[in-house]
Amino acid sequence: MKQATQKRRQGEALHRFSFKLSPVAAGCAVLIFGMTDIATAQEAANNTVVVTGIRKGIEEAISIKKNSNSIVEAISAEDIGKLPDASVAESIARLPGVTAQRSRSSGKAADVSVRGLSPSFNGSLLNGREQASTGNARSPEFDLFPAELMGSVLIYKTPDAALVGQGLAATIDLNTLKPLDFGKRVLAASYRKQRTGVQSGSEEGTGDRASFSYVDQFANRTIGISLGLTKFKEDGGGQQKFDSWGGWVPDVDYNGTTVKAPGGFKADTETSKNNRDGASLTLQYKPNKNFKSALDIFYSAGSTSLKKTGLEGAVAGSAGGYDPNGVLTNATIVNGVATSGTFSNYKGVVRNHKESADDKLTSLGWNNELKLDEWTAVADLSYSKAVKHSKRYETTAGQPGDAASLGSISYTGFNGGNFSDVKYTTSLNYADRAVARLTDVDGWGGGPNSPQAGYVALPDINDKVSSIRLSAKRDVNFGPIVAAQFGFNYTDRDKARTGQEGRLVVKGGGGYASAAMPGSATAIAGTVGLPVASFDPDGSLGTIYELARWVDASVLAKDWTVSEKVTTAYAMGDLDGQLMGLNYRGNFGGQFIHTNQRSSGNQVDLAKCTGITVETCPFTTANGGKSYSDFLPSLNVSFDLGKEQFLRVGMAKVLSRANMDDLRASQEFGVKTTGPFPILGGSGGNPELKPFSAKAFDLSYEKYFGKKGYFSVAGFYKQLDTYIYRAPRTFDFKPFVSANTPLPLSGPYKGSTVGLLTTPQNGNGGNIHGFEVALNIPFSLITPVLDGFGVMVNHSDTSSQITLPAFGFGTSNVSAETIPLPGLSKRVSNLRLYYEKNGFQVAIAGRKRSDFLGQISDFQDNQQLTFIKGETIVDLQLSYEFQTGYLKGLSILAQANNWNNAPFQQYNTDPSVVTDKIVYGRTYLFGVNYKF
């Protein structure tokens, strides 16, 4: 029993510092189940072999998983500064039950979904500590953490009582290097050159990545230092995009009959630029066996920009007050659909938009551990600050609002639903700057008295997280309880979103004023292939345009502050015993959490708001908040079935807090006239919102083959107690109106203060359940002939009995009354085949997920829901490391990401009708690593 306890503690110490399953794979699993003795014998025979590269990373990750008391997944760096993929998110997405959602702007893995739940359900930690973020979500984007600075990533699928900052789906803990874990000084440097947008149909981009790592120990290994530096610069290639305006197919008249025709489109070519500098520093001090101290510093600063150049406009209908309806001529009609034809009165809008941001994340952590007799006390202090300054320019060019002679647009190849395949031609050349003038093309500002030749928004995010944690642990001898731990954690978080925005007005002119577009550059408008005039709008405010600041209820409601104070007290006991002849280990305990949340926002006085300026639309500050407590019990037990087989059981209550902007106290409302009748309608946050919470049960069977491989099958069930959704509800706005507030003038709600308010709300009931299967083995376990080959394959299937009101979509053309849980992919599969021997490394990896409901940012920086088609993404990797001679320690590598050029596709409710399509192309990386 004592020996088992010692092994458990060694495993915990290491942990703290540290396609669909095919018949062939299943057959391999059955075959190797009877080979435990062979695997053990091979490991004993080769125990002096130094394992490096892919297999080293796999073996270290398996060791973490095997020795953990909880159900976890892990990845470990193949070598210092070398995670398996170019980004943390891509590496994590290869684990069982884990997948990634690609960024619409870059095509790269950005957000991580675990067990079919959206990224906001995860808790994210850096070295065990909560971090500030630069977005509306709680957790920081994974782009802020360069893969070269990470030593390992651990995903807790079941929590324990000592895990603070946990999530409902999982808790993701990113860990930097610890210098005293290394046996000697290590220096490593790497450089990668990349090409992006290959075979995207547009221009290619380039990029450079460089990193340097230094690990050393001094004073007889009592002092350790690890330093990591990274620099990344990318000029992204062109990405061709197409948006069918939500699949709009209006009825139009053609020779006295009604036919279907494409309503309009938006087609852009996007180019991006990304720069990021990262640094990680850890100082460790361990003068004796009773005391150790570690100071962690992490820094990440970057700038991003996204330039959109394209063409937008109504084909069959109208897009604004200056855009008359077109008349269809020369049409071909098939089954009531105008498959080709020409529309007159086409007012094309040339789009030159640019979104840019500068962000900075600084994180400090100081951990001290002191052993006093039988007690081990730990004090941990941390501070994290994130800042993001953003700019969004939108400019429009074309014919002015009072243009007398308009052009036409012709199209071919339309069948009623294949929007992205239609071919368009225009009578006017929108690459000609005499045609594409900077102006208010369609009257989107409301008319000549309020011209809008573009729009600008300048939002800022500031987030600070401070935390103190105290804990004490000692060994005990109380039946199966072999250790007891008590702790306290206090976290203080303050986050604010501020900014200003407004219309761009051409300087020195009237309502129909126009200006020449600077320069002579042209670009291609997305997938439609039409040439358009191009320029960079950054800096045009003050030279070409004036700002007419927009201050109305909807704009003011975007600004908010949220303050959150969370106190956590926890107790946990470690278990080591025997039940029905089976040895087991594990833990049990609970967290008591008290939360005090407060928020403020802007409230517009509609009775006094007569315009959209500060002077004409006064506002006040609204405040709100809530205090509440939660108790989160947890139990993890791992039964040793013999022959390296384990049965793990996990039970816990888990929660995930709402996104910060959902807690804002601001709201806006007014008379809505877009429905069947006028009614007061509004939206806002909910400062009294409580977290998602669920009771979770997990069961996992794991079979290990030494530290070389494993097979696992797991099931999980989460009974949701509360969840958060957005939906309109009946609301009486009477406390917020006066005698002069505009009210509906007709219909059943004429003169009524009762209307619909859309805010985040807490619902209850429903469940999420599923299973996972994983196989990770080197083929040498089967036969020595296949030495060097191996496979990692896993599949997960997740279902939910939760449906939510279909509200919050970026398009109004969604006919469904209910929607599934956002982020839920029913099926997720991963496959990685590799060969590694004599310095050669070859790997092919694919990840596949089914359709899911995703979240994207719209043109107003609001989060919108959209259905995203399932995708399969294939990546390739090839490298060679010199084993001897003067070049020993040098390795060269080549990678190809998104080899199959999988597009990003959105739809409303019918997967066969794609409303938005983005082609990213492949990304090639070529580089060298040198370790000495």
Salt bridges, closest charged atoms under 4 A:
GLU12 OE2 - ARG8 NH1 3.49
GLU12 OE1 - LYS473 NZ 3.80
GLU59 OE2 - LYS708 NZ 3.82
GLU60 OE2 - LYS56 NZ 3.91
GLU73 OE2 - LYS65 NZ 3.22
GLU73 OE2 - LYS157 NZ 3.22
GLU78 OE1 - LYS82 NZ 3.98
GLU78 OE2 - ARG832 NH2 3.73
ASP79 OD1 - LYS931 NZ 3.20
ASP85 OD1 - ARG94 NH2 3.07
GLU148 OE2 - ARG209 NE 3.11
GLU204 OE1 - ARG195 NH2 2.98
ASP208 OD1 - LYS193 NZ 3.27
ASP216 OD2 - ARG185 NE 2.71
GLU234 OE2 - LYS108 NZ 2.84
ASP243 OD2 - LYS266 NZ 3.69
ASP251 OD1 - LYS260 NZ 2.85
ASP268 OD2 - ARG351 NH2 2.81
GLU270 OE1 - LYS241 NZ 2.48
ASP277 OD1 - LYS231 NZ 3.10
ASP296 OD2 - ARG129 NH1 3.29
GLU312 OE1 - ARG351 NH1 3.11
GLU355 OE2 - LYS308 NZ 3.08
ASP359 OD2 - ARG276 NH2 2.94
GLU374 OE1 - ARG474 NH2 2.11
ASP380 OD2 - ARG129 NH2 2.87
GLU394 OE2 - ARG392 NE 3.06
ASP460 OD1 - HIS389 ND1 3.02
ASP463 OD2 - ARG493 NH2 2.62
ASP463 OD2 - LYS495 NZ 3.61
ASP475 OD1 - ARG9 NH2 3.14
ASP492 OD1 - LYS565 NZ 3.82
GLU501 OE1 - LYS558 NZ 3.39
ASP536 OD2 - LYS354 NZ 3.11
ASP538 OD2 - LYS354 NZ 3.86
ASP538 OD1 - LYS391 NZ 3.30
ASP559 OD1 - ARG497 NH1 2.95
GLU564 OE2 - ARG138 NH2 2.61
ASP574 OD2 - ARG8 NH1 3.55
ASP574 OD2 - LYS473 NZ 3.10
ASP576 OD2 - ARG8 NE 3.79
GLU644 OE2 - LYS66 NZ 2.51
ASP662 OD1 - ARG726 NH2 3.52
GLU668 OE1 - LYS672 NZ 3.98
ASP698 OD2 - ARG115 NH1 2.38
GLU702 OE2 - LYS65 NZ 3.80
GLU702 OE1 - ARG648 NE 2.77
ASP721 OD1 - LYS695 NZ 2.93
GLU772 OE2 - ARG115 NE 2.88
GLU772 OE1 - LYS157 NZ 2.82
ASP787 OD1 - ARG55 NH1 3.91
ASP787 OD2 - LYS837 NZ 3.34
ASP797 OD1 - LYS826 NZ 3.09
GLU836 OE1 - ARG55 NE 3.50
ASP861 OD2 - ARG392 NH1 2.63
ASP861 OD2 - ARG497 NH2 3.97
GLU871 OE1 - ARG102 NH2 2.93
ASP875 OD2 - ARG94 NH2 2.67
ASP875 OD2 - ARG847 NH1 3.63
ASP916 OD2 - ARG104 NH2 2.75
